[in-house]
Amino acid sequence: MPTFIRHPKDFWAGIIFIFFGLAAVVIGQDYPMGTAGRMGPAYFPTILGGLLALIGVASVVRSLLRAGEAIGTFHLKSLLLILAAVVLFGVLMRGAGLAPAIVVLVVLSAYASPSFKLGHSLLIAVGLAAFSALLFVKLLGLPMPIFGPWLGG
């Protein structure tokens, strides 16, 4: 890392913001822009992408002006476990249902932590699954099974 970058976390966060902001602006160029009073399909992504890129530029400039800590170690195992948990959630939602998918998501994500305890994770997972089923299925009436066809639901 060059020595003029005093806060690497802000620097890389800014670079990511600039990248995604400019990507939204470039993708939005294929659609008609419209005006502020009659917005076209490109208006919203272009404005938000531009604002995100400006926030990224501010973050990069701030990284050059104020000191901060270095970027810590990259925990590949934790990253892959959390990614696998999210993918499994998507796969399990349709076949196993909302409650089992949430339990798998929470327990597998918690396993990525060095302070993982199975009992605590299961307790939180079951509570979150019950709360989600109550909120999304019962109260909001979203058409998703609490227990899917794989589990006889």
N, C-alpha and C positions, 0 to 999 in steps of 0.2 A: 504494500500500500504506500503510495507516495506520501512524503512527510507533510505536504501542505494540506492534506485532509486530516483535520483534527478530530472529527467525530465520525468514524466509519459507519455506525448504524444509521445516522441521519443521511449520510451520503448515499448509501445503497437503497434506503427507503425512497429517497428523492429520485434516484435513477429509475426505480420500479414505477413510481408515480408518473414520471415523465413518459416512460415507455407505454404504459397503458393509456394515459391521456392522449398521447399523439396517435396511438393505434385507433382509439375511438374517433378522433378527428378524421383520420385517413379513411376509415371504413365509412364514416358518415358522408364522405364526399360523393358517393355513388347515388345518393338520394337527394331529392329537391329540398332546399333549405327553408323556404318560406320566409315569413316575417315574424316579428315578435307578436303581432296581433293575430296572425294566421300561420301557426307553426307547421312546417313540413316535417317529414320523418327524420330528416337530418338535424333538425334544430336542437333537440334535446341531447343526443349523444355528442354533437359538436360543442355545445356550450359546456356540458359537464366534462368532456374530455379536455377542453381548453383550461377549465378551472383546475382539474386534476394535474395537468401539466404545470400550471403556475404554482400550485402547492409543491410539486416536485422540485421546481427551480428554487423556490424559497428554502426547501429542506437542504438542497445541495449547497446553496450559498451559506446557510446556517452551519453546515458541517465544516465549512472552511473557516468560520469565524470563532466558533466556541469549541472548547475541548470536551471530549467525552470518552467513555470507555471503549475499548476495542470490542470487536465482534467475538463472542464466545465460541466454544467448540460447536461443531455441527454434529448433532445427534441423529445419525441416519436411521438407527433402529426405531427411535421414537417417531420420527417422521413417517417411516413406512408403516408402523403400526396404526397411526392415526389415519393415514391414507387408506389402509386396508379396512379400517372400521367404517369409514364413510362409504367406501365402495360396497362393503357387505350390507350396510344399512339400505342402500339403494336396491341391491339384489333381493334382500330378505323382505322388504316392504310388501311386495306383491304376493310372494308365496307364503311367507310365515306370518305376515301381519305387522301392525304398528308396534305392539307391545314387545314381541320378541326381537324385532329389529332395533328398538331403542335399547333393550337390555344388552344386546351384542355390541352396539355402538358405544355405550357408556363403559362397559367392562373392558373392552379391547382398548379404548382410548385411555382408560385409567391405567391399564397395564403398561403403557408407555412411560409412566412416571416412576422414578426410582423409589418413591414411597408408597407403592401399590400395596393395598391390602384387599384381598378378595371379599371378605365379609362386608367391609365398608362400601366397596364398589357395587356389590350386589344389592345392598340396601338402597343406595342412591339410585341405581338403575331401575329397580322395581318401583320405587316411589315416583321417579320421573316417567316411567312407562304408564303407571296408573294415572298420573296427572295429565299426561298427553292424551291418553285415551278419553278421559273425562272431558278435557277442553276441546280437542279437535273433533272427536267423533260424536260425543253426546251433546255438548253445548253448541258447538258451531255446525254440527251436522255434516262434516266433510265425508265424502263417500270413500272411506278407507276402512279396511277390515282391522279390527283389534287383533284377532287371530285369523290367519289366512287359511287357504285350502290345504296347505301342507300339514296344518295342525287341526284339521277338521272344523275350521271356522266358517 
